Amino acid sequence: MSKKFASEDGSFKRQVSSFRETISSTHPIYKPEKGRYWLYVSLACPWAHRTLITRVLKGLTSVIGISVVHWHMDEKGWRFLPYNESNKTDGKESYKPSAGLKCEKDLCVSADVDNHSIKYGIDGTIDHNYHFQRISELYFKSEPEYAARFTVPVLWDLKTQTIVNNESSEIIRIFNSGVFNEVADSHPDIDLVPKELESQIDEINSWVYDSINNGVYKTGFAEKQDIYEKEVLNVFKHLDKVEGILKKRYETLKSTHSSEEEIVKKLYLLGDQLTEADLRLYPTIVRFDPVYVQHFKTNLNTIRSGYPYIHLWLRNLYWNYEAFQETTNFNHIKWHYTRSHTKINPLSITPLGPSPNILPL
């Protein structure tokens, strides 16, 4: 496979999502119900990762089921594992970050990984609802004339058998809105977009998305040297900006807290609470050292070596929040990028490092 990601001028252009409905008690079609909606994701995809984290944080793991595509994306796009009666499950699988990977000390051995391997609950899942082989079939079921790329995440309505939304930023807002509170597993006292911080969250999200979340892709898929250099410098310029925000926040906390542990647990981008701004930045940062540094050539520095406050913030989220740790699957992340983008990595060799994928607090 040699898939073209860049446009004619050598720069990467991301596709705009086309399904943009919401769910609410006042919506004429999409009303909140337990078991009605389904989330289709890749554990490798940072955009899908946002939705998985929010699903856990908001207590929706028994409300909204999930199906996970195989980590390897071929020329036909994302695929599911083949269905048979013996692997029938309810879509409530729990994905742990090291599941199925052999490790010697802290070096993960990937020599026996096969792009076509079928290990249920490790390489992915079946499509629990229609037993489709491909995400593309889901798109065609919803819209027979669909002609764009088949992306994840997909928020699906089992009642109308259509895609509700395939824009991750809107899906996480739906999950956070409280629309499912009455049927949620629990009632976590967490609002990722509190009204008093909404404008600040939107402002941070705008440049984090363009220059960091999407910036690493614009860097990695650039097909001309001058475009690559412009984009990689922009990524690090904005990582420096994040570092400055977190450093200032750390110093403020240090003046009011004597314990380092207390400081770390309140180290967020806005105030002393977790917000959507943290959640949207995390999937890129947790992939940065394990993948982007070598695969997308964002190698002017690493998070662990060059950004002490971002590194502390990252480890706070990973080690202190189950929602972040249990949805971060380094296997899928490393295997997907290094073995699906054959134009970037034609031999599909997956680096062993960094070691470990994430450092302890």
C-alpha positions, 0 to 999 in steps of 0.5 A: 500500500502506498496511500497519498496523504498530502495534496499537490502542494505537498502539504497535509489537508485533513478531511472535514467530518460530514455527519454532525447531528447531536443527541438531546431530549428535545431532538426530533430523532436522536434522544438519550436512551441507554443501549441505543448508541454505539461508538466505533473507534480505533485505539490508535487514533488520537481523535477516537481516543478523546471519545473513549476517555470521555465515555469513561469519565462520564460513566457511560461504559454500560450506556454506549457500547464500543467496537474497535477496529484492527490496529492495521489500516490497509488500502481499504481502510479500517477493518474489524476482526471476523465474526463467529459465534465463539467470539460474540461479545457485548461490546463492553470489553476493557482495553488495557495498555499492555494487553497481549504484548510480550515484554522483556523488562521494559522493552516490548518485543514486536517481532511476532506481530502480524498485520493480519493477526486475529487476536480477539480483544487484543488486535481489535473486536468484531463489529458487534451489531452487523458483523461487518468486515469494514468501517466503510460498510457502516458508512454505506449503510448510513449513506449509500452515496457516501464518497469521502474517507471512512474515518473514526470515531463514529457515533452510531444510532442503533434505532435508526441505523444511521451515523449520528456524528463522526466529528470527535470534538462534537461527540465529546461535547455530547457525552459531556453535556449531561444528556445521559446522566439519568442512565449513566453507570454513575454520576461523576461530578465532572464537567469538562466544559464548565460555563465559566471556562468555556471561552478559555477552553475554546481558545486553547482548543483552537490553537492546540488542534491546528498546531499540535493535534493536527500539527504533527500530521501536517509535519509527518505527511509533508512531502516537501522539505520546506513544508516539513520544516515550517510545520515542525517548527510550528509544532514546537513553538506551540509546545513551548506555549503549553510548557509556559502555561503549565510552568506558570500554573505549577509555580502558582500551585507551589506558592499555596501547596507544600506537597509535590503530590498535591501540586501534581494532582492539580496541574491542569491547563486551566485552573485546578480542574480537569477540562476538555482542553486537557483531554484534547491535548493528551492523545497527542502528547501521549503518542509524541515520544513513542511514535511522533518523534521518529515516525513523523520526524517531530524530533527537535526534542522529546516530551520527557527530555525537553518539556518537564512541565508537560511531562509532569502534566502527562504523567498526572493524567495517565497515572492518576486517572483510570480513564486515561490509562485504560484507554491508552493502548501503546500496542495499537498506537505503535503498530498502527502508525509504523505498519500502516503508513508504508510510504513513511515507513516502507519496511514496517519496522516498529522501533522498540523504544522509548523505554518505557513508553511512559515514565512513572510519576 
